[in-house]
Amino acid sequence: MPNELSTQLLEAKERMQRLNKAERRREELLRRVNNQERIIVQLELQLEKEQADVDKLTKMSLANLFHTILRSKEEQLELERQQALAAALKLQEEKQRLVSTQENLRQLGDELAQYTGAEREYHRLMAVKESALRGATEHGSKLIAMDDEIADQTLQLKEIQEALTAGNRVVSALEDASTSLEKAENWGNWDTWGGGGLISTSIKHEHVDHAKSHIQNANHLLHAFRDELDDLNQTINIQIDISGTLKMADYWFDGLITDWIVQGRIKNSQQQTLDALNDIRSVVRDLQSKQASGQASLSALQTKRQAWIEMTNLE
């Protein structure tokens, strides 16, 4: 009975694999059918156009008379007929391909019907055998050890994903801040060199205020990011700020020197923001690499566990 259960499980796995292969084939054939139907519609429209061109030359018209006078009507008509024939042949060929694909799809449907319930039966037998293995002292200990390893890896991946989510939020806030600072810098250049007045100064500071808001948000999000990195035994130390002490001076003492000072502060803030962005993006890329590696390790552990249950014989 124990060996019979293992045999049944392997047979069920083979049926499930054939089912999965047939389902993938069905999806491919369905895509092919949709593509062929679209091509047929296009060819039908082309054939209608070519036939219309032939009809124009077979009817009396000014153009018809023109071609007759130049002795080119027959040549032109023959050309249009050849083009119409070519379109008709292409249409016929594509319709035959569609019929063939649809027949393949029908036959595949019959094959799929043979494997109905294969996946469900496989998982049922896996559960039966897993339960039997847990009941055996040696096998049960091995299974528990593998489950613990999978659980640890799953938890690690969860921590990495939480850190990634927090990091991407910081990146988004800093990108918004950088965009606002770029706009402020552009308006500042106009203010300094283009003869801008109170309106351009007001717009510039509006963008600076937006940048300050985004950076305050980024600093807040950085705290959450640091907490998530702490769970992964990583640290990051980034803090940026934009001071508003020159804002009123820019209004009340509008002049080239003051404009330079304010513009320099904006550029400095932009550079700090871009530096912070590069640092955060570097950490995020490292987390993405760890996530991909961790996911591969988890998949390997799960595959190893599955294969062990399938192949281990019960005494």
Contacts in CASP RR format, 6 or more apart in sequence:
PFRMAT RR
TARGET T0000
AUTHOR 0000-0000-0000
METHOD contacts of the structure
MODEL  1
MPNELSTQLLEAKERMQRLNKAERRREELLRRVNNQERIIVQLELQLEKE
QADVDKLTKMSLANLFHTILRSKEEQLELERQQALAAALKLQEEKQRLVS
TQENLRQLGDELAQYTGAEREYHRLMAVKESALRGATEHGSKLIAMDDEI
ADQTLQLKEIQEALTAGNRVVSALEDASTSLEKAENWGNWDTWGGGGLIS
TSIKHEHVDHAKSHIQNANHLLHAFRDELDDLNQTINIQIDISGTLKMAD
YWFDGLITDWIVQGRIKNSQQQTLDALNDIRSVVRDLQSKQASGQASLSA
LQTKRQAWIEMTNLE
2 132 0 8 1.000
2 313 0 8 1.000
2 314 0 8 1.000
2 315 0 8 1.000
3 313 0 8 1.000
3 314 0 8 1.000
5 125 0 8 1.000
5 128 0 8 1.000
5 129 0 8 1.000
5 132 0 8 1.000
5 314 0 8 1.000
6 129 0 8 1.000
6 310 0 8 1.000
6 311 0 8 1.000
6 312 0 8 1.000
6 313 0 8 1.000
6 314 0 8 1.000
8 125 0 8 1.000
9 122 0 8 1.000
9 125 0 8 1.000
9 126 0 8 1.000
9 129 0 8 1.000
9 309 0 8 1.000
9 310 0 8 1.000
10 310 0 8 1.000
12 118 0 8 1.000
12 121 0 8 1.000
12 122 0 8 1.000
12 125 0 8 1.000
13 122 0 8 1.000
13 310 0 8 1.000
15 115 0 8 1.000
15 118 0 8 1.000
15 121 0 8 1.000
15 122 0 8 1.000
16 115 0 8 1.000
16 118 0 8 1.000
16 119 0 8 1.000
16 121 0 8 1.000
16 122 0 8 1.000
18 115 0 8 1.000
18 118 0 8 1.000
19 112 0 8 1.000
19 115 0 8 1.000
19 117 0 8 1.000
19 118 0 8 1.000
19 119 0 8 1.000
22 108 0 8 1.000
22 109 0 8 1.000
22 111 0 8 1.000
22 112 0 8 1.000
22 115 0 8 1.000
23 112 0 8 1.000
25 108 0 8 1.000
26 105 0 8 1.000
26 108 0 8 1.000
26 109 0 8 1.000
26 112 0 8 1.000
29 101 0 8 1.000
29 104 0 8 1.000
29 105 0 8 1.000
29 108 0 8 1.000
30 105 0 8 1.000
32 101 0 8 1.000
33 98 0 8 1.000
33 101 0 8 1.000
33 102 0 8 1.000
33 105 0 8 1.000
36 94 0 8 1.000
36 97 0 8 1.000
36 98 0 8 1.000
36 101 0 8 1.000
37 98 0 8 1.000
39 94 0 8 1.000
40 91 0 8 1.000
40 94 0 8 1.000
40 95 0 8 1.000
40 98 0 8 1.000
43 87 0 8 1.000
43 90 0 8 1.000
43 91 0 8 1.000
43 94 0 8 1.000
44 91 0 8 1.000
46 87 0 8 1.000
47 84 0 8 1.000
47 87 0 8 1.000
47 88 0 8 1.000
47 91 0 8 1.000
50 80 0 8 1.000
50 83 0 8 1.000
50 84 0 8 1.000
50 87 0 8 1.000
51 84 0 8 1.000
53 80 0 8 1.000
53 83 0 8 1.000
53 84 0 8 1.000
54 77 0 8 1.000
54 80 0 8 1.000
54 81 0 8 1.000
54 84 0 8 1.000
56 63 0 8 1.000
56 64 0 8 1.000
57 63 0 8 1.000
57 64 0 8 1.000
57 67 0 8 1.000
57 73 0 8 1.000
57 76 0 8 1.000
57 77 0 8 1.000
57 80 0 8 1.000
58 77 0 8 1.000
64 73 0 8 1.000
67 73 0 8 1.000
67 76 0 8 1.000
126 306 0 8 1.000
126 309 0 8 1.000
126 310 0 8 1.000
129 309 0 8 1.000
129 310 0 8 1.000
129 314 0 8 1.000
130 143 0 8 1.000
130 309 0 8 1.000
132 314 0 8 1.000
133 139 0 8 1.000
133 140 0 8 1.000
133 143 0 8 1.000
133 309 0 8 1.000
133 312 0 8 1.000
133 314 0 8 1.000
134 140 0 8 1.000
134 143 0 8 1.000
134 144 0 8 1.000
136 314 0 8 1.000
136 315 0 8 1.000
139 312 0 8 1.000
139 314 0 8 1.000
142 308 0 8 1.000
143 305 0 8 1.000
143 308 0 8 1.000
143 309 0 8 1.000
146 301 0 8 1.000
146 304 0 8 1.000
146 305 0 8 1.000
146 308 0 8 1.000
147 305 0 8 1.000
149 301 0 8 1.000
150 298 0 8 1.000
150 301 0 8 1.000
150 302 0 8 1.000
150 305 0 8 1.000
153 294 0 8 1.000
153 297 0 8 1.000
153 298 0 8 1.000
153 301 0 8 1.000
154 298 0 8 1.000
156 294 0 8 1.000
157 291 0 8 1.000
157 294 0 8 1.000
157 295 0 8 1.000
157 298 0 8 1.000
159 228 0 8 1.000
159 231 0 8 1.000
159 232 0 8 1.000
160 232 0 8 1.000
160 287 0 8 1.000
160 290 0 8 1.000
160 291 0 8 1.000
160 294 0 8 1.000
161 291 0 8 1.000
162 228 0 8 1.000
162 231 0 8 1.000
163 225 0 8 1.000
163 228 0 8 1.000
163 229 0 8 1.000
163 231 0 8 1.000
163 232 0 8 1.000
163 234 0 8 1.000
163 287 0 8 1.000
164 284 0 8 1.000
164 287 0 8 1.000
164 288 0 8 1.000
164 291 0 8 1.000
166 221 0 8 1.000
166 224 0 8 1.000
166 225 0 8 1.000
166 227 0 8 1.000
166 228 0 8 1.000
167 221 0 8 1.000
167 225 0 8 1.000
167 228 0 8 1.000
167 280 0 8 1.000
167 283 0 8 1.000
167 284 0 8 1.000
167 287 0 8 1.000
168 284 0 8 1.000
169 221 0 8 1.000
169 224 0 8 1.000
169 225 0 8 1.000
170 218 0 8 1.000
170 221 0 8 1.000
170 222 0 8 1.000
170 225 0 8 1.000
170 280 0 8 1.000
171 277 0 8 1.000
171 280 0 8 1.000
171 281 0 8 1.000
171 284 0 8 1.000
173 214 0 8 1.000
173 215 0 8 1.000
173 217 0 8 1.000
173 218 0 8 1.000
173 221 0 8 1.000
174 214 0 8 1.000
174 215 0 8 1.000
174 218 0 8 1.000
174 273 0 8 1.000
174 276 0 8 1.000
174 277 0 8 1.000
174 280 0 8 1.000
175 277 0 8 1.000
176 210 0 8 1.000
176 214 0 8 1.000
177 211 0 8 1.000
177 214 0 8 1.000
177 215 0 8 1.000
177 218 0 8 1.000
177 273 0 8 1.000
178 211 0 8 1.000
178 270 0 8 1.000
178 273 0 8 1.000
178 274 0 8 1.000
178 277 0 8 1.000
180 207 0 8 1.000
180 208 0 8 1.000
180 210 0 8 1.000
180 211 0 8 1.000
180 214 0 8 1.000
181 207 0 8 1.000
181 208 0 8 1.000
181 211 0 8 1.000
181 266 0 8 1.000
181 269 0 8 1.000
181 270 0 8 1.000
181 273 0 8 1.000
182 270 0 8 1.000
183 207 0 8 1.000
184 204 0 8 1.000
184 205 0 8 1.000
184 207 0 8 1.000
184 208 0 8 1.000
184 211 0 8 1.000
184 266 0 8 1.000
185 263 0 8 1.000
185 266 0 8 1.000
185 267 0 8 1.000
185 270 0 8 1.000
187 200 0 8 1.000
187 203 0 8 1.000
187 204 0 8 1.000
187 207 0 8 1.000
188 200 0 8 1.000
188 204 0 8 1.000
188 259 0 8 1.000
188 262 0 8 1.000
188 263 0 8 1.000
188 266 0 8 1.000
189 263 0 8 1.000
190 196 0 8 1.000
190 200 0 8 1.000
191 197 0 8 1.000
191 200 0 8 1.000
191 201 0 8 1.000
191 204 0 8 1.000
191 259 0 8 1.000
191 263 0 8 1.000
192 256 0 8 1.000
192 259 0 8 1.000
192 260 0 8 1.000
192 263 0 8 1.000
197 254 0 8 1.000
198 251 0 8 1.000
198 254 0 8 1.000
201 250 0 8 1.000
201 251 0 8 1.000
201 254 0 8 1.000
204 262 0 8 1.000
204 266 0 8 1.000
205 247 0 8 1.000
205 250 0 8 1.000
208 242 0 8 1.000
208 244 0 8 1.000
208 247 0 8 1.000
208 266 0 8 1.000
211 242 0 8 1.000
211 269 0 8 1.000
211 273 0 8 1.000
212 242 0 8 1.000
212 244 0 8 1.000
215 240 0 8 1.000
215 241 0 8 1.000
215 242 0 8 1.000
215 269 0 8 1.000
215 273 0 8 1.000
218 240 0 8 1.000
218 276 0 8 1.000
219 239 0 8 1.000
219 240 0 8 1.000
219 241 0 8 1.000
222 236 0 8 1.000
222 238 0 8 1.000
222 239 0 8 1.000
225 236 0 8 1.000
225 280 0 8 1.000
226 235 0 8 1.000
226 236 0 8 1.000
229 235 0 8 1.000
229 236 0 8 1.000
229 283 0 8 1.000
234 283 0 8 1.000
236 279 0 8 1.000
236 280 0 8 1.000
236 283 0 8 1.000
238 276 0 8 1.000
238 279 0 8 1.000
238 280 0 8 1.000
240 269 0 8 1.000
240 272 0 8 1.000
240 273 0 8 1.000
240 276 0 8 1.000
242 265 0 8 1.000
242 269 0 8 1.000
243 265 0 8 1.000
246 258 0 8 1.000
246 261 0 8 1.000
246 262 0 8 1.000
246 265 0 8 1.000
247 262 0 8 1.000
249 258 0 8 1.000
249 261 0 8 1.000
249 262 0 8 1.000
250 258 0 8 1.000
250 259 0 8 1.000
250 262 0 8 1.000
END
